[in-house]
Amino acid sequence: MRSPELPPTQRHVLSHTLGHGSSTRPRLLAATGLSKPSVNDAVSALEEAGYLRRNGRHVPAIGKPAVLFEAADEVGWALGIDLGSSHVELMAVNLAGVDTTHVSIAEPGRPGEARRREPSPSVMERAARQLAEWCGHRDRLRAVTIALPQIIDAGRRQVSATDAGGEHGAVAALLDALAAHYDGPVRLENNVNCSAVAEIRIGAGADVPSLAYLQLGVGVGAGLINEGRLVRGAHGAAGELSRLPFPWADGAEQTSRYAMEERLAASRLIDSYRSNAPGASSVGEVVKAILADVAAGSAEAKAVLDAYVLDVARACAALAAVVDPDLVVIGGEIGDAPEVVEAVQAAARPLHEFVAISGSVVGALATVLGAVVLSLEQAHSQLLGEYAVHAAAAVDRLRALRP
């Protein structure tokens, strides 16, 4: 069941309270410009309806103490889900952005196992149980965003939790788990787009209007944001760098539709240097091994790193040439290595005069954080309408979750 629509005065007061995390009647009076009786009536109505609750008193340096009000259960919460190929990340946040819960559910792959298309049934069962537990202990789920490692066209960007039959596999399992608790729309979004949202809202791009997020992981892709808005393209495929033809040199033949992904994927470093780092099981560990060997004077390690860095720099220059963003953020475990990011910056500088490159600030939580940011903004908009002007303040509080 959805909450009844709030009157404008109550939405105005509730918006300011969520924006500040908590508030008092005197603060609301000054912030909203409403009359004292209007503020008092709105606060009383919101408190009675379960949207606000009292949380102590504010004692100013000058003036009388005043009752502090904060968001209560009826205000509700927003949900972000990162549905990867082998993991599910769940993040819940209340609409003030001050109460967050995060759970990661994964199952390590076996040596030599082929790349999965979606998480195993046991991972999905655990994720469904976790969702049911959260929904059973929290009131009013307001918005849901599921991040997926695939192209999401315009016709599939919004689905219903009560219509899992239109989906299949892991997405259908999540919708089934939500259906008993939520009857609103569920937003489906590309995972790299979600990472780009996280970086521009609370990460490396928080001070710029446009950004390209270059994901270097098992797959390769870019999330594009211009003037604060996601750029998806006509088919939802904007930023799909894996589809770029490669190589372009005369006489060279493209052997795969995803040749660029094979060239830029972080797994290339593992394959190139596995024999020199036999104990390394992840991209991050291999990168550390390569950097250590470079520091020790290894010519082989330097050649492997230089070749990969140059290819990433070319990809950044290509993004700059086509999109001209204020910033290109390198995500994934590659972006966690400052030495590699600095090397890419140096290699890209001669290729394009405007390209600016940064490592990720949000880190491994980028996708689920981006998903929950989108849900939080949507929840504010649906609940508060034209008064949803303080969602950015609630989103800013998620900075505390950055590594």
Secondary structure, 3 states (H helix, E strand, C coil): CCCCCCCHHHHHHHHHHHHHCEECHHHHHHHHCCCHHHHHHHHHHHHHHCCEEEEEEECCCCCCCEEEEEECHHHCEEEEEEECCCEEEEEEEECCCCCEEEEEEECCCCCCCCCCCCCCHHHHHHHHHHHHHHHHHCCCEEEEEEEECCCCCHHHCEEECCCHHHCCHHHHHHHHHHHCCCCCEEEEEEHHHHHHHHHHHHCCCCCCCCEEEEEECCCEEEEEEECCEEECCCCCCCCCHHHCCCCCCCCCCCCCCCHHHHHHCCHHHHHHHHHHCCCCCCHHHHHHHHHHHHHCCCHHHHHHHHHHHHHHHHHHHHHHHHHCCCEEEEECCCCCCHHHHHHHHHHHCCCCCCCCEEECCCHHHHHHHHHHHHHHHHHHHHHHHHHCCCHHHHHHHHHHHCC
